[in-house]
Amino acid sequence: MFEHSFGRPAAADAIERAVDNFLNAGLLPPDLGGSADTATVTQAVLRNLRTDKP
């Protein structure tokens, strides 16, 4: 959405990296076999966005 609808490819890349980082760390929501709730996943994405260094 950020890349194609909003024309913000850098934002799209940063969000994708943030999600990849927490998934690779093993923080998984129930639909992916883990137990992290929505608030935990959201905080992990935000934390990764704040520390993202492309």
Secondary structure, DSSP 8 states (H G I E B T S, - for coil): -TTTTS--HHHHHHHHHHHHHHHHTT---GGGT----HHHHHHHHHHHHHH---
